[in-house]
Amino acid sequence: MLRFYFSDAEAGDAVMEMKQMGMQQQQQTPPLAGRRETKDEGSGGAHLVAGLGVVRPLVVLALFTLVLLLTLPSVAHRRHSLDLLLLHRPAASQGVSNSSCSASSSTIEHPKDKLLGGLLSPVFDEASCLSRYQSALYWKVSNHTSSAYLVEKLRRYEARHKKCGPDTELYKKAVEQLKSNRSTGPMECNYVVWMASDGLGNRILSISSAFLYALLNNKVLLLDLPGDMKGLFCEPFPNTTWVLPSDFPINNLKWVWRFEKDPYRYGDMLKKKVLSNDMNPANASFPLPAYLYLHLVHSNDDFDKMFYCQESQLLLQKFPWLLLRSNQYFVPALFLIPEFKKELSLLFPERTTVFHHLGRYLFHPSNSVWGYVTRYYEAYLANAKESLGMQIRTFAKVDLDSHFSSIMGCALSEKLLPDVDPKDPALPTIIGVKPKAVLVTSLNSGYFEKLRDMYYEHATTTKEVIGIYQPSHEEQQHTEKLSHNMKALAEMYLLSLSDSLMTSPYSTFGYVAQGLGGLSPWILIRPDNKNLCLHSMTMEPCFHFPPSYDCNANKKDDIGSVVPYLRHCEDFRKGIKLFY
């Protein structure tokens, strides 16, 4: 059957047009005329003209009724989609409960908690950062509640950041001490300055790690944001900023090579025995530097990794300024430091939720980025009955056909997608069926095209309709471009809204998406000859390059076997991650 789809406005226009046509026909038709078939020269179509004046209005009425019958089901279908979309509108954040207009739907969408169980402060102006309170309306309801202790700790941190943040008297006092080029011990306000390294996923994970480190040590986190990150995120702390001022007295923080040779690099100072972990800066026999540089990137050496030892932490707490560069999610190693164990158990009774909570607390897309997220979601994903995120990243050249076959093998074997029937090119006509949406994120468009063609050219064996979507395909990573990072952040968030998620091994992009969404992904690796992928046991990211030295035992050891809740990552055997 042919089916005409009108919007509400189009339907109204069609009705008015039919009424006007009927009136014109009544005016133009003579009272008595023979019955004849005429050609409408304007439209090129044939229509039947009644010869009697009393018959013509009946024909018009019949046509008018036909249009209504064809239009109303379509309008109803579109309104059902609109109602589902409206469930994700800000009205729900104001405690308004929305229900679908569909007669078959008896479920009511309950208001979602925009403060995420107290994780977020309620004092922000909502319009300045729409994502902060709207994200909860799009995410699936989390089964992981933040602890009351974490909530209280975050409120205390916010007060400290406001007291010590940029442009405060205490910050200015600490900067003057930094300019003196010597340290005499901790001050009222002490700082961790984060410096960027590598791509956006790495940066988000290392910022989370640096924030937790600052939280554990009662320090204030400030970010040296490169230009390609400015405008990506909202401020996470009320009435202050976490952006390091441009007049910070230490120059060239962005130059990685400069800090690798920095004279105050902590690892090098230990190696040269300029520093020892048992010294007291206040009583040192020689002036100690005003800051220490912590080199916590993947290529650091064993002396840099002494950072993860208890004795090192006792010394580092005595310095008011720590400059930290990392491209790693080093949170798991903090759980090995005796000084922090009890506090971490109170903050995160459920150990596998660290990034889930910290990511949702810290990283709120700016209104520009949030516009990307919401527009794409509402245009393509809002009306899907179910969604699958497919994050595909390759770190070396691969054969696309072979790799795609492996990805589909996982999706089919795990029942994430239905198979297609090559003998049945078309579905029977099904009106109002909701598609299953597949969101593909990849630098390469080839995976999207093969997946789209597969479900476009053949019917599924389950008779489901599959929609395939890819927001962008940049072909190459351009972390140095703000526009590239805006799209990357938007796609991380879109993936986090999925019901199920497939991720590529070793990819921090996927780690961020799974953590924000609270999703345990299917990782695209083969754990054995039988299985084509592996369903991760947790949503926590992997610390790719942890220390290999057991500080407590004073010997080299397999850090992934020291405690039961720290094990090797499923997707990178050298790494460690938090488990239950």
Secondary structure, 3 states (H helix, E strand, C coil): CCCCCCCHHHHHHHHHHHHHHHHHHHHHCCCECCCEEEEECCCCEEEEECCECCHHHHHHHHHHHHHHHHHHHHHHHHHHHHHHHHCCCHHHHHCCCEECCCCCCCCEECCCCCCCCCCCCCCCCHHHCHHHHHHHHHCCCCCCCCCHHHHHHHHHHHHHHHHHCCCCHHHHHHHHHHHCCCECCCCCCCEEEEECCCCHHHHHHHHHHHHHHHHHCCCEEEEECCHHHCCCECCCCCCCCCECCCCCCCCCCCCHHHHHCCCCEHHHHHHCCCCCCCCCHHHCCCCECCCEEEEECCCCCCCHHHHHCHHHHHHHCCCCEEEEEECCCCHHHHCCCHHHHHHHHHHCCCHHHHHHHHHHHHCCECHHHHHHHHHHHHHHHCCCCEEEEEECCCCCCCCHHHHHHHHHHHHHHCCCCCCEECCCCCCCCCCCCCCEEEEEECCCCHHHHHHHHHHHHCEECCCCCEEEECCCCCCCCCCCCHHHHHHHHHHHHHHHCCCEEEECCCCHHHHHHHHHHCCCCEECCCCCCCCCCEECCCCCCCECCCCCEECCCCEECCHHHCCCCEEECCCCCCCEEECC
